[in-house]
Amino acid sequence: MSIASASVVPPPDDADPIASLARRILAVRYLFPIQRFVISNVLEGRHQIVVLPTGSGKSLCFQVPAFALPGPTLVLVPLLSLLQDQRRRMREALARLPATGDAAWSADAVSVLRGGLGPREKAELFDGMRAGRIRIVLATPEACLVPATVRELEDCRVSHLVVDEAHCIGEWGDTFRPAYLELGRLAREIRVPLITAFTATASEAVIARIREVLFPDVEARVLVGDPDRPNIDYAAVPVLSKTHEICRLASTLPRPILVFCRSRGGAELLARLLRVRRPGEEAFFYHAGLSHPERSKVEEWFFRSDRGILLSTSAYGMGVDKPNIRSVVHRDVPPSVESYLQETGRAGRDGKPSRAVLLFSREDESFARTLSDPAQAARYAAMLGYALAAEGCRRERLAVLIGRDAASTAATSDAASGGRPVCSGCDVCRGEAALVASGEAEIRSFVRRCRRRFVPAQVRDILAGRRSWDVRRSFLDAVPGYGSLSGWDPDDVEEAIGALRAGGWIATAKRGPWKGRLTVGRAG
C-alpha cells in the first residue's frame, strides 16, 4: 500500500494513535501490522532495516511519519526514473486528499533533489524545507554528496533519512555506484538523528553490509517480512535459443509482460525482433541510456497498456508501480537472489495470479566466468544453481537463498498429485520442470541419424523446413526430419545448433571428406 493507493475513507476507530495519525494526515483507512510497527519505530526514533516484499507498502511506512516529524524526511533512491515515479504518485495522491483534519497538505509538500537543478530551484527547495512546507524530499545519493548541498541539508535539520532499495549498498556500492558507500558519512555530516533502510529483498550478507555502511556505531532493528509472494508462480526453463523461447512466451504468457535483459543492446534487439516477427506487436525497450523524455514516454505507454511487452534492463526493476503486470520473464540469469526477487516482484502487485519465468542456457554459464569479484561470482553462482535445479520447491529454494526459514513457503502433500509436495505455485512442485531444452531432442536425434552428411547451414534449413531453391535443388526437403522444427525461425535453429556445439553434444568433423559436417560430439 502507498499513499497513491490509500483509501480516503476514515476508519471507524480512532483509539489507536498510529492509525489516527495515518487517517488524519493522509486519510489512510488501514495499516497492516508490520507497517504500524515500522511507523512506531520511526516515531520513537529507532534506527531500523526493513525488509518487506514488493507490494507490501514500504513507502507508506515513511510517508505517514514524514508529516508528523519536526523536520523534513530525506528519501534516497537509486534511479531517476524511480525518483520521478514516486514523486508523481505522491503528489497525485496528496492533490486528491480532502481538506479535512488537523493538517491538509498540498502536492508541494513533496519535492526532489537531483543533479541539474539550478541555483534558484535549489534555493526554493531548501527554503521550503526550512519553513516546513516541504515534508518529503526524494533525492539521488550523488546529488546529496555535493559539499554545498551537504551544508544546506545540515541547516534544514532533516529528521529522518530513508535509504530506499537499500540492497543496492551491497549490490552496487562496491562496484559502479560508490556514492552508496558514503551514505553513512552523509548521515553524520547532516546530523540526521534517525535512519531507516528499506528493501524488498536482502540476504544476511547484504543486511550485514547495510549495517556496516549505515549503522557502524549504532544499533539498528531488523524487521523482516515473509519474502514469499503466493500469487506468483515460478518456473525456470532451459533453452537453446532464448530468442525463440521469448517469442513463444510472448504468445502464451498472460499480458502485460515485462522481460528483463542483462544488457541495453539485448533489450533493444529483442524489442525490435518481436515487432518484426509479430507485426503489430506492442513491444518497446527501456533502459537508463534513454533520454528522460524517451523514458517517460515508454513508462506512460506501459502503465496504460494491458497487452504490451516491455523489454528492459534492471532500470525498470525498482519501485516503478504498474499493478497489473501478469508475467515477468528473465532472459538472463540475474546477478543475485535479491535482484531476482526485486524484479519478479514487479508482477502481480494487484494480488492477482502472475507468472515468473527464468530462462537459462550455456550463455549464462559462460557469463559466470567473466565475473572477477568473488562476492559477485558467489551471488551469481547461487542464482545459476537455482535455475539448474529440477528438484525441490523453487519457493523454498528462494527462501533459503535469501537466508529465510523455508517453513513459511513449505510445500504440502497433495493427494491429487499422488503425494507429491505442492506449493502455491512452481514448476517443480507441479511436476512440470523442464529437464531438456526445447529443440534439443530433435537436433541431436537428426545429427545421430545423419552424422557427417550435412553442414550446419543445411541442418538448419532441413529442421526449420525452409523453402528455397537451394533446399529443393539439393533435395533437402526429402530428408527424413525435414520440418521437425517448422515452428522455429531458421535463425533460432542456427542459434540452437551453436549452443549444442558449444556444449559438446554435437560437433563438426575436423578432417577427411566429412570436414565441416555435423556429427555427434564428445558429450553426445
N, C-alpha and C positions, 0 to 999 in steps of 0.2 A: 504494500500500500504506500502511496505517496500523496502529497497534497494535490497532485494532479488528478488522483482518482478518489480522493476522500469525499465522503458524503457531507452535505451541509445540513443534514437533519440532526438537531441536538439530541443527546442521549437523555433518557428519562431520569437517570440517577446522577446527581451532582455530588454525591458523597465522597467519591474518590478525587483527591486534589489533582492527580495527573490527568485523569480523564476530563476533569473540569477545565484544566489548562488547555488541553487539546481542543475541546469544544469551544471555549471562549475565544481563543486566539485564532485558530484555523478552522473552526467549525467541523472538526473531525468527530465522527459519530462513535467510532470504535477503535480501540487499540488492542493488538494482540499482547498476550502476557510478556513475551520477550521484548516487545517494543517498550512496554511500560517499564521493564527492568532497566533497559538501556537509558531511557529518558530520566529515570530516577537517579541513576549513577551520574548523569551529566549535571543534574540539578544539585546533587550532593558533592560535586567537584571531584569525582573519582575517575582517574585515568582508566581506559579500557581498550581492549582489542576485541572487536565484534565480528564474528564470522557467521554470516547469515546467507542462505542460498538466494539466488536471484529471484526477485519477485516477492520477497518476504517483508519488504518495507523498510529497508535500511535508511532511505532518505528521510522518512518521517521522523526517525529517531533523533536527527539533529535539527530538523526543521521546527518541530514543536518547541524545544527549549530555546532555540535561537531568538524567539520573540519574548522570552522571559528573562534571559540573562542580562546583566547590566551593560555589557559591551557586545560588539558585533561578533558573528561567527565566521571564521575564515575556512572555506572548504577547498582543499587542494584536489584537483582532478588531473588525470594524466593526459587527456586528449582535448584539443579544442572542440572537436565535434561533440564530445560528451559535455563539455562546459556549456556550449551553446544550447544543446538539447535540454539539459537540466534547467538552465535559465529560462528557456521558453516555457517549459512545463510549469515551473514555479510561478512565473509572472502571470501566465494564463489562469492558474488556479486562484491566485490572490485577487486578480481582477474580477473573478466570479463570486467572491465571498460577499455575503450580505453585510451591510454596515451596521452590525449589532454587537453587543457585548462591550467589555471594557476597552478593547483595542480593535480598531478597524484598520488593517494595513493595506496600503496600495501596492501595486505591482512594482513601484520604485523601491520597495524595501529589499529587492534582490538586485545585485549588480555583479559586474565581472571585472577582474583584473588580469590582463593578458598583455603579451608583447604587442607593440604597435599603437598603444594608447598615447594620445598627445598630451602635452602639459596641462591643457585646460581640462581634458577628460579626467586625468589623474587627480587634479586639484578638486574637482567636483566630487569624485569618488571619496577621497579622504575627508573632505568637509562633511559629506553625508554620513560617513561612519562616525566621525567625532560627535556630530549633532544627534545621532541616534535614529536618523531617518532610514539609513541602510542597515539592515539587520543580518543579511547573509551576503557574503562576497565569495563568488566562485572564481578560482584562480588556478593557473598552472604553477608548478613548483619553480620553474625558471623565472617567471615574472616576479615572484616574491623575493628572489635571492639577490636582486639588484640592490646595491648598498643604499641608495637614496630611498628605495621602496621599503627596505627593512626599517630605516629610521621613521618613516611615515607610519608604518604598521605599529611600531612600538608606541608612537604617540596616540594612535587610535584606541589603545587599550583593548585589544582583542580578548574576548572572554573564553573562546573555545576554538581550538584548532582541530579541524576534521581532515583526516587523510583518507580520501575515498579510494577504492580499488588499491588498498594498501599492499596487496600481494605483489604489486609492481616493485616494491622495495627489494624483494628477493628475486623477482623475475628480471627486472630491468636495471636496477641501481648499480649493479656491479658490471654492467656491460655498456649500453648506449644511452642510459639516462642517469648520469652521475649526480644530477640535482637531487635525486631521491635520497642519496646518502647524506645530504646536507640538511634534511628536514629537522633533525634533532637540534642542530645548531641554530636553525631559523627559529625554532620554538623558544630556545633560550634567549636569543637576541631580542626578540619582540616581547619577551617576558610573559608569554601566554600561560595562564595558570592551569589549563586543562587541555588534554589531548585525547581524542578518540580516533582509533584506526578502524576503518570499515573495510571488509572484503567479503565476497561471496564464497571464496574458497581459499583455504590455506592449510598446508600440511604443518606438522610440528616444526620442521626445519624452517619453513617460511615464517611461522609465528616467532620462532627464536630470532630470526633476522630482523623482524619488525621491532621486537623488544630491544635488540642491540642498537638499532638506529634511532628509534623514537624515545625509548624509555631506559637509557643506560643507567640512570641513577635513581629511578623511582619505581614503585610497584604499579603494575597495571593489571586490572582484572581481565580475564579472558572469558568471553561469553560465546559459546559455540552452539549454533542451531543444527538441526539434522540436515546434512548436505543432500539427502535423497530427495529427488523430485518425482513423486509417484506417477504423475501424469505423463512423464517422458519415457518412451520405450527406446532402449539402447540396443544397437547392433554394430558389429564390426565385420567388414566384408573384404576378403582377399580378392585382389583384382590383377589382371594382366594389362588392361588398358583403362586407366582412370577416366579418360575422355569418354569411352564407350559407356562406362558404368554411370557417369553423371548424366549423360544423355538419356540413358534408360531410366534412371531415378527421376529425371525431370518429367517423365510421362507416367510414373507410377506413384510417387510420393504425394501426400496431401500438400496443398499450397496454402499460403506462400512458402517459398523455400529460400533458406539462407545457406550459401555454400562458402565455407572458409577455405582459403588457399594460402600457401606458405609465402608466395611472392606476389608483388604487384603485377608483374608481367603475366603470371599464371592466371590471375583473376581476370585481367583484360582479355587474354586469349580465349578463355573458356566462355566469357560472355559473348564475344564476337562469334565464336564457333557455334554456340547454341542458336544464335539468331540466324546463322547461315543454314544450319541443318534443320531447324524448325522455324520456317518462315512465319512471321507474325508473333513469335515468342517475345514476351516481356522479360528481357534479361539484360541487366546492366551491371557494371562493375563499380567498386567503391574501394578507395584506399587513401592513405594520408598524402599521396603525391598529387591528388586533385586540388584545384583551387577551391577556396571557400565557397564561391557561388556554385561550382560544379558539385561539391559535396552536398550542399544544401538542396540542390535540385534533385539529386538522387535520393537523399533522405526523405524529402517530401513525397516523391513518387512512391517509394517503397512503403512508407507509412500508410498511404491511401490504398495501395494495391492489395487485392485479395487473391491474385493469381500470379504475381510476379516472382522472378527468381533473381536474387541478388548474389553476385559473386564478389567476395570481399576478403581482404586481409583481416588481421585481428583488429584493425581500426574500428570495425563495427561491433567488436565483441564486448565492449564495456559500457553499460549504462544506458544505451540507446533503447528507448522503451516502445517497441511495437508489440502489443499484447497478443496478436493472433498469428504469429509465425508458427506454422504447423510442423515444419521439418527443418532440421539443421544437419547439413552434410559437411564432413571434413574431408576435403580432397587429400590432405596430407596429415600424417600423424602430428599432433600438436606438440609443443616443446615440453609440456608438463601436465600433470593432472589438474593443477589449478587453472591453467589455460583452457583445458578441455571442459571442465565443469562450468567455467565462466562463460564459454562460448555456447555450449549446448544449452545453458540456462537462458539463452535468448528465445528458446522455443517454449510455447505454451505458457506464457506469463498470464494468460487469462484462465489458467487452470484446466483447460480442455486437453484431451489426449493429443500427444505430439510425438514426433519421431526424431531420433538422433542416430545418424549412420556415419560410421568411421570407415574410410577406405584405407587400405594399406597394401603395399607392394614391395618388391625389391628396391625400388627407388627410395623408400623410407629407410630401409636397412642401410643403404649406401649413404644416405644423408647422415646417419649416426656417426660415420667415420670422419665427417667434416668438423665435428664439434671438438674443440681443443680444451675447453674449460671442463674440468672433471665434474663439477656440480651440475652444469648444464647437461653434460652427457649422461649422468646418472638419472636425472629427471626425465630425459627423453627416452632412455632405455626402459624406464618403468612404464611409460605410456606405450612403447612398442611392444612390451610384454603383454600389456592389457589387450592390445589389438590382436596379437598372435594366439592368445588363449582361446581354446574352444571348449574348455570345461570350467565349471564354477560360475556362479551367478555374476554377471557383469556389475550389477549394483553393489554386490558385496565387495568385488574387487576394487571398485572406485572408492568405497568407504575405507577400505584398508589402505589404499594408496594415499588417501588424504589424511590418514592417521586417526580414523574414527572407528568406533566399535561397529562391526558389521551386523550386530544383532538387530539394529533398527531397520535394516533392509533385508533381514534374513528371509530366505525363501521358505515356503511352507509346502508340505507334501499335498499334492492334489490327486485324489483318486481317479479323476477323469484323465489324468496324464499317466496313469499306470504307476503311480507312486513317485514319479519324477518331481523334484523340487520345482516350484513355480513361484516367481516373484511377481511384482506388479508390472513387469514388462521388460524382458530382454530376450535376445535370440537364443541364448544358451539354455535358459530355463524352459523355453518353449520347444527345445529340441530342434531348432531351425538354424543353428550356427553353420555357416558355410565353411566347409573344410577344403574345398578345391575352388580355385578361381574360375569364373565363367569363361568358357572358351578353351580352357586348358586341356580337357579330355579330348575335344575334337582335334586340336592341333597335334597333340602328342600321338594320338591314335593314327592320324594321317601320316605323320612322319615315320612311324614304325612300319606301316604298310608299304610306304613308298620311299623308303630310305634311299638316299643317294640318286634320286631320279630328278628332283626339281630344285631350282634355286629359290631363295626366299621370296622373290617377287612373284614367281609362278605359284608358289604355295598360297601366297596372299590372294592372288586372283582366283584360284580354284576354290578356296574355302569361302571367300566372300561372294562367290557366284557372279564374278564380274563379267559383264557382257561387252566385249570389244572385238575388233578384228584380229588382234594378236591372239586372244584367247581362242577364237574359233579356228583360226588358221593352224594353231598348234594342237587342236583337238583337246584343249584343256577342259572344255565343258563336258567331255565324255569320260573324264577321270572319276572313278568312284570317290565320293566325298565332296564333289563339286556342289557348292551352295550350302554346305553344312553350317556355315556361319553367315547365311544370307541376310540376316538382320543386322549385321555389323557393317560399318563403313570400312572400306578397304584400308584406309589409314590406321584405323583402330586394330584391324587384324595384323597389320605390319608391326604396330606397337606391341601387340601381344606376342608375336613371334620373337621380337627383340628381347622381351622380358624373359621368355623361356630360354633363349640362348644365353642371356646373362646369368641365369640360374643354373646353367649346365644341363638342363633337361633335354635340349636339342642342340645340335652343333652343325657347322658346315665342314664338309670334308676338306682336308688341308692339301691333299696331293692326289696324283693319279687322274684318270679320266673323269672322276666324280668331283674334282676340286670345285669348291664353291657351292655344292649342292647340300641340302639339308639331310641330316642323319641323326640317329639317336645320340645324345650326349652322355657324358660320364655319369650324370646323376639319373639318367633315364633308364 
